[in-house]
Amino acid sequence: MRVVIAEDAAVLRELMAQMLSERGHEVCAAVGDAEALRAAVARHLPEVTVVDIRMPPTHTDEGLRAAIDIRRDHPATGVLLFSQHVETRYATRLLAAGSAGVGYLLKDRVANVSEFVDALARVGAGGTALDPEVVTQLAGASRHVDDLDRLTQREREVLSLMAEGRSNAAIAAALVVSAGTVEKHVAAIFGKLGLPSSEDHNRRVLAVLRHLHP
């Protein structure tokens, strides 16, 4: 994949660039602030960008606001937030911006390099990769509950695991149920959320966005 990295810590930025290059990805640019990120994405049109939330000049939410702009201006570019913080104020706007790839991982909870690279690949392919803690906090901040109230507790559990980017097989293993049972739960979720089969949309991603939409 073609990747743009935005991380203000120079050492971490270079390590990520080296790590991804060694695994066959093309790092088009590795930048240290939000304006440089916007410019790099506009220039290179990568499949995915890795974005730290807190970057210069204020180190608050510059990266997240840039990510929202990228999702609006370049919807084909996936965005993987990679931060030490869960920022709910703008993150739900990012997730609601469309059904293309989006992810949000916490730096201190990524267990290994393979986990990070796999998450980046899912986002670049149009899927989701959300840390469970991010899912919990964003869902707690959501006010869009009408459709979700129709889900059973088990369906909510399945939807939360879907939001983490897990496959049906991985969900079955986590819940200690059969793959067929998970498929039935997923079908019920799609039905209750009003997501009919369509060639134009990824219903799995749309269900996750509904789960986290404010």
Beta strands, then each sheet from edge to edge (+ up, - down):
strand 1: 2-6
strand 2: 26-31
strand 3: 48-51
strand 4: 78-83
strand 5: 102-106
strand 6: 128-130
sheet 1: 2+ 1+ 3+ 4+ 5+ 6+
end
